């Protein structure tokens, strides 16, 4: 996963999470924290996804702080 800081198991600075992401197209691989809604499990993310309204279930890594000072999440995989 190029461009992603790997999770540090001791600090928990960046975690692998399930989420619903609001995004116009699924062509991006990083998302502002304001577009990401963390869920407790994959089933919850899939249940809350609404592709017709641009809400997609995914597994993400984050949050990380970008060079611009924003908190972002990186895409690990889209859930179907």
N, CA, C and O atoms as CSV, one atom per row, in Angstrom:
chain,resi,resn,atom,element,x,y,z
A,1,UNK,N,N,0.842,-1.166,0.000
A,1,UNK,CA,C,0.000,0.000,0.000
A,1,UNK,C,C,0.892,1.236,0.000
A,1,UNK,O,O,1.269,1.759,1.049
A,2,UNK,N,N,1.201,1.664,-1.151
A,2,UNK,CA,C,2.089,2.799,-1.321
A,2,UNK,C,C,1.424,4.084,-0.834
A,2,UNK,O,O,0.246,4.324,-1.101
A,3,UNK,N,N,2.193,4.913,-0.113
A,3,UNK,CA,C,1.691,6.194,0.346
A,3,UNK,C,C,0.934,6.150,1.651
A,3,UNK,O,O,0.419,7.174,2.100
A,4,UNK,N,N,0.857,4.994,2.267
A,4,UNK,CA,C,0.128,4.848,3.524
A,4,UNK,C,C,1.118,4.550,4.633
A,4,UNK,O,O,1.992,3.695,4.488
A,5,UNK,N,N,0.979,5.254,5.729
A,5,UNK,CA,C,1.797,4.964,6.894
A,5,UNK,C,C,1.225,3.708,7.544
A,5,UNK,O,O,0.047,3.697,7.903
A,6,UNK,N,N,2.025,2.640,7.710
A,6,UNK,CA,C,1.473,1.419,8.291
A,6,UNK,C,C,1.051,1.625,9.736
A,6,UNK,O,O,1.675,2.402,10.459
A,7,UNK,N,N,-0.006,0.935,10.167
A,7,UNK,CA,C,-0.467,1.075,11.544
A,7,UNK,C,C,0.605,0.634,12.538
A,7,UNK,O,O,1.281,-0.372,12.323
A,8,UNK,N,N,0.755,1.376,13.607
A,8,UNK,CA,C,1.674,1.043,14.685
A,8,UNK,C,C,0.867,0.367,15.786
A,8,UNK,O,O,0.053,1.025,16.434
A,9,UNK,N,N,1.069,-0.930,16.016
A,9,UNK,CA,C,0.229,-1.651,16.980
A,9,UNK,C,C,0.380,-1.152,18.415
A,9,UNK,O,O,-0.515,-1.366,19.234
A,10,UNK,N,N,1.485,-0.497,18.735
A,10,UNK,CA,C,1.684,-0.023,20.098
A,10,UNK,C,C,1.042,1.342,20.346
A,10,UNK,O,O,0.520,1.586,21.434
A,11,UNK,N,N,1.071,2.224,19.364
A,11,UNK,CA,C,0.557,3.577,19.597
A,11,UNK,C,C,-0.906,3.736,19.210
A,11,UNK,O,O,-1.581,4.630,19.719
A,12,UNK,N,N,-1.406,2.892,18.325
A,12,UNK,CA,C,-2.767,2.984,17.803
A,12,UNK,C,C,-3.030,4.346,17.160
A,12,UNK,O,O,-4.154,4.846,17.187
A,13,UNK,N,N,-1.991,4.937,16.587
A,13,UNK,CA,C,-2.150,6.230,15.917
A,13,UNK,C,C,-2.976,6.091,14.649
A,13,UNK,O,O,-3.711,7.009,14.284
A,14,UNK,N,N,-2.866,4.971,13.985
A,14,UNK,CA,C,-3.606,4.726,12.765
A,14,UNK,C,C,-4.176,3.317,12.838
A,14,UNK,O,O,-3.432,2.351,13.002
A,15,UNK,N,N,-5.494,3.200,12.716
A,15,UNK,CA,C,-6.168,1.913,12.871
A,15,UNK,C,C,-6.807,1.466,11.570
A,15,UNK,O,O,-7.087,2.281,10.691
A,16,UNK,N,N,-7.033,0.175,11.454
A,16,UNK,CA,C,-7.849,-0.354,10.368
A,16,UNK,C,C,-9.283,-0.377,10.870
A,16,UNK,O,O,-9.578,-0.970,11.907
A,17,UNK,N,N,-10.166,0.269,10.132
A,17,UNK,CA,C,-11.559,0.425,10.555
A,17,UNK,C,C,-12.498,0.111,9.396
A,17,UNK,O,O,-12.115,0.180,8.228
A,18,UNK,N,N,-13.737,-0.237,9.745
A,18,UNK,CA,C,-14.807,-0.333,8.752
A,18,UNK,C,C,-15.541,0.993,8.768
A,18,UNK,O,O,-15.704,1.613,9.819
A,19,UNK,N,N,-15.984,1.427,7.591
A,19,UNK,CA,C,-16.596,2.751,7.508
A,19,UNK,C,C,-17.554,2.845,6.333
A,19,UNK,O,O,-17.552,2.013,5.426
A,20,UNK,N,N,-18.373,3.890,6.384
A,20,UNK,CA,C,-19.167,4.310,5.235
A,20,UNK,C,C,-18.585,5.649,4.812
A,20,UNK,O,O,-18.436,6.563,5.623
A,21,UNK,N,N,-18.258,5.748,3.528
A,21,UNK,CA,C,-17.601,6.937,3.002
A,21,UNK,C,C,-18.530,7.624,2.009
A,21,UNK,O,O,-19.100,6.986,1.123
A,22,UNK,N,N,-18.670,8.934,2.173
A,22,UNK,CA,C,-19.393,9.726,1.180
A,22,UNK,C,C,-18.375,10.212,0.159
A,22,UNK,O,O,-17.445,10.947,0.493
A,23,UNK,N,N,-18.561,9.794,-1.085
A,23,UNK,CA,C,-17.619,10.175,-2.143
A,23,UNK,C,C,-18.359,10.137,-3.486
A,23,UNK,O,O,-19.094,9.187,-3.757
A,24,UNK,N,N,-18.170,11.173,-4.338
A,24,UNK,CA,C,-18.860,11.194,-5.630
A,24,UNK,C,C,-18.508,10.016,-6.538
A,24,UNK,O,O,-19.388,9.454,-7.190
A,25,UNK,N,N,-17.218,9.635,-6.584
A,25,UNK,CA,C,-16.768,8.502,-7.394
A,25,UNK,C,C,-15.799,7.678,-6.573
A,25,UNK,O,O,-15.078,8.219,-5.734
A,26,UNK,N,N,-15.772,6.391,-6.803
A,26,UNK,CA,C,-14.879,5.522,-6.043
A,26,UNK,C,C,-13.481,5.457,-6.660
A,26,UNK,O,O,-12.823,4.421,-6.578
A,27,UNK,N,N,-13.031,6.520,-7.260
A,27,UNK,CA,C,-11.710,6.535,-7.884
A,27,UNK,C,C,-10.634,7.099,-6.958
A,27,UNK,O,O,-9.453,7.065,-7.306
A,28,UNK,N,N,-11.004,7.606,-5.814
A,28,UNK,CA,C,-10.037,8.187,-4.882
A,28,UNK,C,C,-9.538,7.129,-3.907
A,28,UNK,O,O,-10.177,6.093,-3.724
A,29,UNK,N,N,-8.376,7.398,-3.271
A,29,UNK,CA,C,-7.862,6.448,-2.288
A,29,UNK,C,C,-7.580,7.089,-0.937
A,29,UNK,O,O,-7.061,6.431,-0.035
A,30,UNK,N,N,-7.918,8.374,-0.788
A,30,UNK,CA,C,-7.826,9.014,0.526
A,30,UNK,C,C,-8.984,9.983,0.683
A,30,UNK,O,O,-9.447,10.590,-0.283
A,31,UNK,N,N,-9.445,10.116,1.934
A,31,UNK,CA,C,-10.680,10.848,2.185
A,31,UNK,C,C,-10.548,11.699,3.437
A,31,UNK,O,O,-9.934,11.274,4.416
A,32,UNK,N,N,-11.115,12.887,3.412
A,32,UNK,CA,C,-11.150,13.739,4.593
A,32,UNK,C,C,-11.974,13.052,5.675
A,32,UNK,O,O,-12.946,12.357,5.377
A,33,UNK,N,N,-11.588,13.247,6.920
A,33,UNK,CA,C,-12.293,12.623,8.044
A,33,UNK,C,C,-13.774,13.006,8.060
A,33,UNK,O,O,-14.606,12.230,8.530
A,34,UNK,N,N,-14.106,14.176,7.558
A,34,UNK,CA,C,-15.508,14.612,7.551
A,34,UNK,C,C,-16.384,13.786,6.600
A,34,UNK,O,O,-17.610,13.832,6.704
A,35,UNK,N,N,-15.777,13.035,5.679
A,35,UNK,CA,C,-16.518,12.193,4.731
A,35,UNK,C,C,-16.605,10.741,5.188
A,35,UNK,O,O,-17.228,9.916,4.520
A,36,UNK,N,N,-15.982,10.423,6.325
A,36,UNK,CA,C,-15.868,9.037,6.783
A,36,UNK,C,C,-16.673,8.848,8.060
A,36,UNK,O,O,-16.510,9.591,9.028
A,37,UNK,N,N,-17.544,7.845,8.050
A,37,UNK,CA,C,-18.337,7.491,9.231
A,37,UNK,C,C,-17.896,6.094,9.676
A,37,UNK,O,O,-18.230,5.104,9.027
A,38,UNK,N,N,-17.153,6.012,10.772
A,38,UNK,CA,C,-16.614,4.743,11.268
A,38,UNK,C,C,-17.737,3.872,11.816
A,38,UNK,O,O,-18.629,4.353,12.516
A,39,UNK,N,N,-17.679,2.593,11.490
A,39,UNK,CA,C,-18.661,1.611,11.948
A,39,UNK,C,C,-17.954,0.540,12.771
A,39,UNK,O,O,-16.737,0.381,12.673
A,40,UNK,N,N,-18.709,-0.191,13.576
A,40,UNK,CA,C,-18.116,-1.190,14.471
A,40,UNK,C,C,-17.721,-2.480,13.756
A,40,UNK,O,O,-16.833,-3.194,14.221
A,41,UNK,N,N,-18.371,-2.788,12.630
A,41,UNK,CA,C,-18.050,-4.027,11.918
A,41,UNK,C,C,-18.418,-3.880,10.437
A,41,UNK,O,O,-19.079,-2.923,10.036
A,42,UNK,N,N,-17.978,-4.839,9.650
A,42,UNK,CA,C,-18.246,-4.806,8.212
A,42,UNK,C,C,-19.741,-4.875,7.911
A,42,UNK,O,O,-20.221,-4.216,6.989
A,43,UNK,N,N,-20.469,-5.666,8.682
A,43,UNK,CA,C,-21.914,-5.792,8.456
A,43,UNK,C,C,-22.624,-4.455,8.646
A,43,UNK,O,O,-23.519,-4.116,7.871
A,44,UNK,N,N,-22.234,-3.694,9.666
A,44,UNK,CA,C,-22.836,-2.373,9.882
A,44,UNK,C,C,-22.520,-1.435,8.726
A,44,UNK,O,O,-23.387,-0.684,8.280
A,45,UNK,N,N,-21.294,-1.474,8.242
A,45,UNK,CA,C,-20.913,-0.621,7.119
A,45,UNK,C,C,-21.718,-0.985,5.871
A,45,UNK,O,O,-22.202,-0.103,5.161
A,46,UNK,N,N,-21.858,-2.264,5.611
A,46,UNK,CA,C,-22.626,-2.699,4.438
A,46,UNK,C,C,-24.105,-2.349,4.578
A,46,UNK,O,O,-24.744,-1.968,3.598
A,47,UNK,N,N,-24.657,-2.476,5.790
A,47,UNK,CA,C,-26.063,-2.135,6.017
A,47,UNK,C,C,-26.331,-0.648,5.818
A,47,UNK,O,O,-27.385,-0.272,5.305
A,48,UNK,N,N,-25.387,0.200,6.221
A,48,UNK,CA,C,-25.583,1.643,6.141
A,48,UNK,C,C,-25.161,2.251,4.804
A,48,UNK,O,O,-25.407,3.432,4.560
A,49,UNK,N,N,-24.539,1.468,3.947
A,49,UNK,CA,C,-24.119,1.967,2.634
A,49,UNK,C,C,-25.346,2.272,1.776
A,49,UNK,O,O,-26.368,1.593,1.871
A,50,UNK,N,N,-25.229,3.293,0.946
A,50,UNK,CA,C,-26.299,3.701,0.041
A,50,UNK,C,C,-25.657,4.217,-1.253
A,50,UNK,O,O,-25.545,5.425,-1.458
A,51,UNK,N,N,-25.238,3.292,-2.118
A,51,UNK,CA,C,-24.519,3.690,-3.332
A,51,UNK,C,C,-25.273,4.692,-4.218
A,51,UNK,O,O,-24.643,5.524,-4.870
A,52,UNK,N,N,-26.595,4.626,-4.249
A,52,UNK,CA,C,-27.372,5.566,-5.068
A,52,UNK,C,C,-27.181,7.004,-4.606
A,52,UNK,O,O,-27.290,7.935,-5.404
A,53,UNK,N,N,-26.895,7.191,-3.313
A,53,UNK,CA,C,-26.667,8.526,-2.751
A,53,UNK,C,C,-25.194,8.768,-2.423
A,53,UNK,O,O,-24.859,9.679,-1.666
A,54,UNK,N,N,-24.311,7.934,-3.006
A,54,UNK,CA,C,-22.856,8.096,-2.937
A,54,UNK,C,C,-22.253,7.795,-1.555
A,54,UNK,O,O,-21.237,8.379,-1.180
A,55,UNK,N,N,-22.876,6.892,-0.812
A,55,UNK,CA,C,-22.325,6.397,0.454
A,55,UNK,C,C,-21.897,4.949,0.233
A,55,UNK,O,O,-22.730,4.085,-0.040
A,56,UNK,N,N,-20.580,4.686,0.352
A,56,UNK,CA,C,-20.029,3.380,0.044
A,56,UNK,C,C,-19.355,2.764,1.264
A,56,UNK,O,O,-18.704,3.463,2.041
A,57,UNK,N,N,-19.514,1.456,1.429
A,57,UNK,CA,C,-18.874,0.730,2.529
A,57,UNK,C,C,-17.425,0.433,2.152
A,57,UNK,O,O,-17.122,0.100,1.006
A,58,UNK,N,N,-16.535,0.559,3.139
A,58,UNK,CA,C,-15.117,0.347,2.873
A,58,UNK,C,C,-14.386,-0.024,4.152
A,58,UNK,O,O,-14.907,0.115,5.259
A,59,UNK,N,N,-13.175,-0.495,3.967
A,59,UNK,CA,C,-12.239,-0.673,5.081
A,59,UNK,C,C,-11.172,0.388,4.879
A,59,UNK,O,O,-10.622,0.523,3.786
A,60,UNK,N,N,-10.877,1.141,5.937
A,60,UNK,CA,C,-9.960,2.266,5.834
A,60,UNK,C,C,-8.879,2.192,6.901
A,60,UNK,O,O,-9.022,1.496,7.906
A,61,UNK,N,N,-7.805,2.917,6.668
A,61,UNK,CA,C,-6.718,3.054,7.629
A,61,UNK,C,C,-6.645,4.519,8.026
A,61,UNK,O,O,-6.635,5.403,7.169
A,62,UNK,N,N,-6.594,4.774,9.328
A,62,UNK,CA,C,-6.497,6.159,9.756
A,62,UNK,C,C,-7.023,6.346,11.156
A,62,UNK,O,O,-7.317,5.368,11.843
A,63,UNK,N,N,-7.144,7.553,11.581
A,63,UNK,CA,C,-6.840,8.764,10.835
A,63,UNK,C,C,-5.349,9.071,10.846
A,63,UNK,O,O,-4.624,8.709,11.773
A,64,UNK,N,N,-4.920,9.740,9.800
A,64,UNK,CA,C,-3.558,10.251,9.690
A,64,UNK,C,C,-3.658,11.740,9.436
A,64,UNK,O,O,-4.666,12.223,8.920
A,65,UNK,N,N,-2.630,12.459,9.793
A,65,UNK,CA,C,-2.624,13.897,9.542
A,65,UNK,C,C,-1.888,14.147,8.230
A,65,UNK,O,O,-0.746,13.723,8.056
A,66,UNK,N,N,-2.555,14.836,7.315
A,66,UNK,CA,C,-1.953,15.118,6.009
A,66,UNK,C,C,-0.954,16.263,6.128
A,66,UNK,O,O,-0.872,16.929,7.159
A,67,UNK,N,N,-0.202,16.478,5.064
A,67,UNK,CA,C,0.767,17.573,5.048
A,67,UNK,C,C,0.069,18.934,5.104
A,67,UNK,O,O,0.689,19.939,5.449
A,68,UNK,N,N,-1.231,18.964,4.761
A,68,UNK,CA,C,-2.003,20.200,4.832
A,68,UNK,C,C,-2.601,20.417,6.216
A,68,UNK,O,O,-3.233,21.445,6.461
A,69,UNK,N,N,-2.409,19.457,7.129
A,69,UNK,CA,C,-2.915,19.585,8.487
A,69,UNK,C,C,-4.307,19.025,8.710
A,69,UNK,O,O,-4.872,19.200,9.789
A,70,UNK,N,N,-4.876,18.352,7.710
A,70,UNK,CA,C,-6.201,17.756,7.843
A,70,UNK,C,C,-6.065,16.294,8.243
A,70,UNK,O,O,-5.063,15.647,7.937
A,71,UNK,N,N,-7.079,15.781,8.929
A,71,UNK,CA,C,-7.111,14.358,9.241
A,71,UNK,C,C,-7.738,13.628,8.075
A,71,UNK,O,O,-8.800,14.012,7.585
A,72,UNK,N,N,-7.065,12.555,7.627
A,72,UNK,CA,C,-7.531,11.800,6.468
A,72,UNK,C,C,-7.508,10.303,6.771
A,72,UNK,O,O,-6.811,9.834,7.671
A,73,UNK,N,N,-8.293,9.579,5.987
A,73,UNK,CA,C,-8.322,8.120,6.018
A,73,UNK,C,C,-7.911,7.622,4.644
A,73,UNK,O,O,-8.242,8.231,3.626
A,74,UNK,N,N,-7.185,6.507,4.622
A,74,UNK,CA,C,-6.758,5.878,3.373
A,74,UNK,C,C,-7.604,4.641,3.112
A,74,UNK,O,O,-7.911,3.884,4.033
A,75,UNK,N,N,-7.973,4.441,1.869
A,75,UNK,CA,C,-8.740,3.276,1.460
A,75,UNK,C,C,-7.874,2.028,1.523
A,75,UNK,O,O,-6.770,2.007,0.978
A,76,UNK,N,N,-8.370,0.987,2.187
A,76,UNK,CA,C,-7.739,-0.334,2.170
A,76,UNK,C,C,-8.460,-1.198,1.144
A,76,UNK,O,O,-7.825,-1.844,0.310
A,77,UNK,N,N,-9.796,-1.207,1.210
A,77,UNK,CA,C,-10.592,-1.943,0.227
A,77,UNK,C,C,-12.040,-1.485,0.281
A,77,UNK,O,O,-12.538,-1.082,1.332
A,78,UNK,N,N,-12.716,-1.552,-0.878
A,78,UNK,CA,C,-14.141,-1.327,-0.925
A,78,UNK,C,C,-14.838,-2.614,-0.525
A,78,UNK,O,O,-14.381,-3.698,-0.888
A,79,UNK,N,N,-15.913,-2.521,0.200
A,79,UNK,CA,C,-16.707,-3.696,0.595
A,79,UNK,C,C,-17.892,-3.808,-0.335
A,79,UNK,O,O,-18.525,-2.807,-0.670
A,80,UNK,N,N,-18.187,-4.998,-0.744
A,80,UNK,CA,C,-19.321,-5.246,-1.660
A,80,UNK,C,C,-20.373,-6.060,-0.963
A,80,UNK,O,O,-21.404,-6.375,-1.558
